[in-house]
């Protein structure tokens, strides 16, 4: 590039442009060299590290975007998994509720059957007690009737029977009543 610059300055010097503007080819060449040195130093120590930093930053941004996309995909997968878990938990809860209802119904049916059985048993016992009381009353009534018959017979027969006949009739009636 330097030879090109020297050639341009010489051509300008010969053509009279340099003289018109008051340019000295030596100074222009030195300024061009200074500019190239400054450009090289700035490029080497300023622009090149800046470009490297920008590329590194771009790589980090791309990596961050990639991680964000992966995280978003994992988040969506986790949301689907949690929705599936919630649905499974709801199904399990519904099963438990159904089982509890079934168990409560069975328990209620069992309690009702037990109550019916107890009521039937109580009814049978009450009927047996009534029958027993009925028999007892009949026996008492028979005993009372027999006593009244004996007493009445005794009063009727006392006028006409002797003491020995009365004793025999009383014994026979007693034996008859005790057998019944």
TAPE-V632791 format. One record per backbone hydrogen bond with DSSP energy under -0.5 kcal/mol. CO is the residue of the C=O (numbers start at 1). NH is the residue of the N-H. If there is no record, write none. Layout:
co=CO nh=NH
co=CO nh=NH
This chain:
co=1 nh=5
co=2 nh=6
co=3 nh=7
co=4 nh=8
co=5 nh=9
co=6 nh=10
co=7 nh=11
co=8 nh=12
co=9 nh=13
co=10 nh=14
co=11 nh=15
co=12 nh=16
co=12 nh=17
co=12 nh=18
co=16 nh=20
co=17 nh=21
co=18 nh=22
co=18 nh=23
co=23 nh=25
co=24 nh=28
co=25 nh=29
co=26 nh=30
co=27 nh=31
co=28 nh=32
co=29 nh=33
co=30 nh=34
co=31 nh=35
co=32 nh=36
co=33 nh=37
co=34 nh=38
co=35 nh=39
co=36 nh=40
co=37 nh=41
co=38 nh=42
co=39 nh=43
co=40 nh=44
co=41 nh=45
co=42 nh=46
co=42 nh=47
co=43 nh=48
co=46 nh=50
co=47 nh=51
co=48 nh=52
co=49 nh=53
co=50 nh=54
co=51 nh=55
co=52 nh=56
co=53 nh=57
co=54 nh=58
co=55 nh=59
co=56 nh=60
co=57 nh=61
co=58 nh=62
co=59 nh=63
co=60 nh=64
co=61 nh=65
co=62 nh=66
co=63 nh=67
co=64 nh=68
co=65 nh=69
co=66 nh=70
co=67 nh=71
co=68 nh=72
co=69 nh=73
co=70 nh=74
co=71 nh=75
co=72 nh=76
co=73 nh=77
co=74 nh=78
co=75 nh=79
co=76 nh=80
co=77 nh=81
co=78 nh=82
co=79 nh=83
co=80 nh=84
co=81 nh=85
co=82 nh=86
co=83 nh=87
co=84 nh=88
co=85 nh=89
co=86 nh=90
co=87 nh=91
co=88 nh=92
co=89 nh=93
co=90 nh=94
co=91 nh=95
co=92 nh=96
co=93 nh=97
co=94 nh=98
co=95 nh=99
co=96 nh=100
co=97 nh=101
co=98 nh=102
co=99 nh=103
co=100 nh=104
co=101 nh=105
co=102 nh=106
co=103 nh=107
co=104 nh=108
co=105 nh=109
co=106 nh=110
co=107 nh=111
co=108 nh=112
co=109 nh=113
co=110 nh=114
co=111 nh=115
co=112 nh=116
co=113 nh=117
co=114 nh=118
co=115 nh=119
co=116 nh=120
co=117 nh=121
co=118 nh=122
co=119 nh=123
co=120 nh=124
co=121 nh=125
co=122 nh=126
co=123 nh=127
co=124 nh=128
co=125 nh=129
co=126 nh=130
co=127 nh=131
co=128 nh=132
co=129 nh=133
co=130 nh=134
co=131 nh=135
co=132 nh=136
co=133 nh=137
co=134 nh=138
co=135 nh=139
co=136 nh=140
co=137 nh=141
co=138 nh=142
co=139 nh=143
co=140 nh=144
co=141 nh=145
co=142 nh=146
co=143 nh=147
co=144 nh=148
co=145 nh=149
co=146 nh=150
co=147 nh=151
co=148 nh=152
co=149 nh=153
co=150 nh=154
co=151 nh=155
co=152 nh=156
co=153 nh=157
co=154 nh=158
co=155 nh=159
co=156 nh=159
co=157 nh=160
co=157 nh=161
co=162 nh=166
co=163 nh=167
co=164 nh=168
co=165 nh=169
co=166 nh=170
co=167 nh=171
co=168 nh=172
co=169 nh=173
co=170 nh=174
co=171 nh=175
co=172 nh=176
co=173 nh=177
co=174 nh=178
co=175 nh=179
co=176 nh=180
